[in-house]
Amino acid sequence: MNNEPMNNDENPRSGQPEGGAHAVPDAPLAPPPANETTGRQRLKAGLWPPRLSRAQLIVAVLLFGLGLGLAIQVRSTSDDSALRGARQEDLVRILDEVDDRTQRLEDEKQRLDDQRTELENSSDQAEEARKQTLEKERQLGILAGTVAAQGPGITLTITDPARAVAPDMLLDAIQELRAAGAEAIEVNGVRVVANTYFSGDAGDVQVDGKKIEAPYEFAVIGKPQDLEPALNIPGGVVQTLEKEQATVLVERSDDIVVDALRPAQRPDYARSSSP
C-alpha cells in the first residue's frame, strides 16, 4: 500500500468541510426593477386626479343640496324657538294682532280701489277729485299734527313714583302704538308726529324739548281692539314699565280727542313735483 501523502490538488475532498456540508458563497441581492412602484405611489395614483363618472357627479350635487336644505331648516327652527316657548294665549294674541294688521291693509287697499272707481265713473270728475283732495289734505293734517282729531281709541296713564321711567321707555310705547295702527297721539299736551323725540333722564323727561311730568297721559286714536293688546304682549311695554315699579292703566273709549297742534312748517328746499 502506498502511504505517500497527497496534496490538495490530488485529494478532491481536502477543500470540503467535515461532515459533508457544502459552503455556498454569499451572492449580492438583486436590485428591484426600475419600473416597479411602491404602495404609496399606487395609492396616490388611484386617488388623484379624481375620476368621477356622470352618475357620481349627479349624486354629489344632490347630496350637497340636501345638506344645504337641512342647514337652512335647522336655522329656521332655531329662529322660531322664542315663539315655541310662548304660552298658547300669547300665541293667539300675537296671531290676532297680525290678522288685524293684515285686515287694515286690506281695508286701505279697498278704500283706494273705491276711490279709483269713483273717479272713473263720476260724471263730474273734477268735483270728485277736489273732494278727495280735501279729504287727503285733512288726513295729512292729522298725521302732521296741524289739525285736531277725534275718534275711538285708548288712554294710557303711567304713574312713576320711583322716578325710574326713562325716555326710551316712553318712546317704546309710542312705537308700539304706531305699529298697532295709532293715527293720532298726544302726550301731556304735546302732539306726537313723525319727528317727535324723547330726551332727558329717568324722572326728568322731555318731549320735543318740552319737559313733562309724571303721570304721563297718552291720548291715542285708533282701533282699541288693536291698541290695548299691543301694549300687553309678553315682554312688552306694560311689563317693562311694571318692572320699574311704575303703574300702567289702559282704558278704551269711543271718543278720544287729540287737540294739541303743531305749527305748519313750510319746507325750505322740497317742492311739489305735480303741475
C-alpha positions in Angstrom: 0.0 0.0 0.0 1.3 3.4 -1.0 1.3 5.7 2.1 2.6 8.8 0.4 0.7 11.9 1.3 -1.5 13.5 -1.3 -1.5 17.3 -1.8 -4.6 19.3 -2.1 -4.6 19.1 -5.8 -4.5 15.5 -5.7 -7.2 15.0 -3.0 -10.5 16.4 -4.2 -12.1 16.3 -0.7 -9.4 18.2 1.0 -11.2 21.6 0.4 -14.6 20.4 1.8 -15.6 20.9 5.4 -16.1 18.0 7.6 -19.5 16.3 7.8 -20.1 16.6 4.1 -21.6 20.2 4.2 -21.0 22.3 1.2 -20.3 26.0 1.6 -22.2 28.3 -0.7 -20.7 31.7 -1.3 -22.9 34.9 -0.5 -24.5 36.3 -3.6 -25.4 40.0 -3.8 -29.2 40.9 -3.7 -30.6 41.8 -7.0 -31.9 45.4 -7.1 -35.7 45.9 -7.7 -36.8 46.6 -11.2 -36.5 50.2 -12.1 -40.1 50.4 -13.3 -41.7 48.9 -10.1 -43.8 51.4 -8.0 -44.3 51.5 -4.2 -47.7 51.1 -2.5 -47.9 54.8 -1.6 -47.3 55.7 -5.2 -50.0 53.3 -6.4 -52.5 54.7 -3.7 -51.7 58.3 -4.8 -52.2 57.4 -8.4 -55.5 55.9 -7.7 -56.9 58.8 -5.7 -55.6 61.8 -7.8 -56.7 63.1 -10.1 -60.3 62.1 -9.2 -62.1 60.1 -11.8 -65.8 60.9 -11.4 -68.4 59.4 -13.6 -71.5 61.4 -14.6 -73.7 59.4 -12.1 -71.2 60.1 -9.2 -71.2 63.8 -10.0 -75.1 64.0 -10.0 -75.2 62.1 -6.7 -72.6 64.6 -5.2 -74.7 67.6 -6.3 -77.9 66.1 -4.8 -76.2 65.4 -1.5 -74.9 69.0 -1.4 -78.4 70.3 -2.0 -79.8 68.0 0.7 -77.2 69.2 3.2 -77.8 72.9 2.4 -81.6 72.4 2.8 -81.1 70.7 6.2 -78.9 73.5 7.4 -81.4 76.1 6.4 -84.2 74.1 8.1 -82.2 73.9 11.4 -81.5 77.6 11.3 -85.2 78.4 10.7 -86.2 76.1 13.6 -83.8 77.8 15.9 -85.2 81.2 15.0 -88.7 80.1 16.0 -87.5 78.9 19.4 -88.8 82.1 21.0 -92.3 81.6 19.8 -92.2 77.9 20.8 -91.6 78.9 24.4 -94.6 81.3 24.5 -97.9 80.3 26.1 -100.9 79.4 24.0 -102.8 82.5 24.9 -99.8 84.7 23.9 -99.5 83.0 20.6 -103.2 83.5 19.9 -102.9 87.2 20.9 -99.9 87.7 18.5 -101.7 85.9 15.7 -104.8 88.1 16.2 -102.6 91.2 16.1 -101.1 90.0 12.8 -104.5 89.3 11.4 -105.7 92.7 12.4 -102.8 94.4 10.7 -103.5 92.4 7.6 -107.1 93.4 7.7 -106.2 97.1 8.0 -104.0 96.8 4.9 -106.8 95.1 3.0 -109.3 97.8 4.1 -106.9 100.5 2.9 -106.5 98.8 -0.4 -110.2 98.5 -0.8 -110.7 102.2 0.0 -108.2 103.2 -2.7 -109.8 100.9 -5.2 -113.2 102.5 -4.4 -111.7 106.0 -4.9 -110.3 105.0 -8.3 -113.7 103.6 -9.3 -115.4 106.8 -8.2 -113.0 108.8 -10.3 -113.5 106.6 -13.3 -117.3 106.6 -13.1 -118.1 110.1 -11.8 -119.8 112.3 -14.3 -118.1 115.3 -12.7 -114.5 114.0 -12.3 -113.1 117.4 -11.4 -115.5 117.9 -8.5 -114.9 114.3 -7.2 -111.1 114.9 -7.5 -111.5 118.1 -5.5 -113.4 116.3 -2.7 -110.8 113.6 -2.5 -108.0 116.2 -2.4 -109.6 117.9 0.5 -110.1 114.6 2.3 -106.4 113.7 1.7 -105.4 117.1 3.0 -107.3 116.5 6.2 -105.8 113.1 6.7 -102.3 114.5 6.1 -103.0 117.3 8.6 -103.9 114.8 11.2 -100.7 112.9 10.6 -98.7 116.1 10.7 -100.4 117.3 13.8 -101.7 120.6 12.3 -105.4 119.8 12.8 -107.3 118.3 15.7 -108.6 114.8 15.6 -111.4 112.9 17.3 -112.4 109.2 17.3 -112.3 105.9 19.2 -109.1 104.8 20.9 -107.5 104.4 24.3 -106.0 106.5 27.1 -102.7 105.3 28.6 -101.7 106.6 32.1 -98.3 105.9 33.5 -97.5 106.8 37.1 -93.9 106.8 38.2 -93.5 107.1 42.0 -89.9 105.8 41.9 -88.9 108.2 39.1 -87.5 105.3 37.2 -89.3 105.6 33.8 -86.7 106.6 31.2 -87.4 108.5 28.0 -86.7 105.4 25.9 -89.5 103.5 27.6 -92.0 106.2 26.6 -90.6 106.1 23.1 -91.1 102.3 23.0 -94.7 102.9 23.9 -95.2 105.3 21.1 -93.6 102.9 18.6 -95.7 100.0 19.8 -98.9 102.1 19.4 -97.9 103.2 15.9 -97.2 99.6 14.9 -100.7 98.7 16.2 -102.4 101.4 13.9 -102.5 104.5 16.1 -103.4 107.5 13.9 -103.1 110.4 16.3 -101.2 110.6 19.7 -100.9 113.2 22.3 -98.7 113.0 25.5 -99.2 115.5 28.3 -100.4 118.2 25.9 -97.7 117.6 23.3 -98.7 116.3 19.8 -96.7 113.3 18.7 -95.7 113.4 15.0 -93.2 111.6 12.8 -90.1 113.6 14.0 -91.0 113.6 17.7 -88.2 112.8 20.0 -87.8 112.0 23.7 -84.8 113.2 25.8 -83.6 113.7 29.3 -83.2 111.2 32.1 -85.5 109.0 34.2 -87.8 111.3 36.2 -86.8 114.2 34.0 -88.3 113.5 30.6 -88.7 116.0 27.7 -90.8 115.6 24.6 -89.5 117.7 21.6 -87.6 119.8 24.1 -90.6 120.4 26.4 -90.4 119.0 29.9 -93.3 116.7 31.0 -94.0 115.4 34.5 -95.5 112.1 35.7 -98.1 110.9 35.5 -97.6 110.5 31.7 -101.0 110.6 30.0 -101.3 109.4 26.4 -104.4 110.1 24.3 -104.4 107.7 21.3 -106.8 107.5 18.4 -107.1 104.1 16.7 -108.8 100.8 16.9 -109.0 100.0 20.6 -109.1 96.2 19.9 -105.6 96.5 18.4 -104.0 99.2 20.6 -104.6 97.6 24.0 -103.3 94.1 23.2 -100.2 95.7 21.6 -99.2 97.2 25.0 -99.9 94.0 26.9 -97.9 91.4 24.9 -95.4 89.4 26.9 -92.2 91.4 27.5 -93.9 94.4 26.0 -94.5 98.0 27.2 -96.6 97.2 30.3 -94.4 94.5 31.7 -91.3 96.6 31.1 -92.8 99.6 33.0 -94.1 97.5 35.8 -90.5 96.1 36.4 -89.6 99.7 37.2 -92.4 99.9 39.8 -94.5 102.1 37.5 -98.3 101.7 37.4 -99.9 101.4 34.0 -103.6 102.0 33.3 -105.1 101.4 29.8 -108.7 102.3 29.2 -110.7 102.1 26.0 -113.0 104.9 24.8 -115.3 105.6 21.9 -114.5 109.3 21.9 -110.9 110.4 22.2 -109.9 114.0 21.4 -106.4 114.9 20.3 -106.4 118.7 20.0 -102.7 119.6 20.7 -101.5 121.2 17.5 -98.1 121.6 15.8 -97.4 124.7 13.6 -97.4 124.0 9.9 -93.8 124.2 8.6 -93.0 125.2 5.1 -90.1 123.1 3.7 -87.0 125.1 2.7 -86.0 123.1 -0.3 -88.6 120.5 -1.2 -91.3 121.5 -3.7 -94.2 119.5 -5.1 -93.4 117.9 -8.4 -97.1 117.9 -9.5 -98.1 120.6 -12.0 
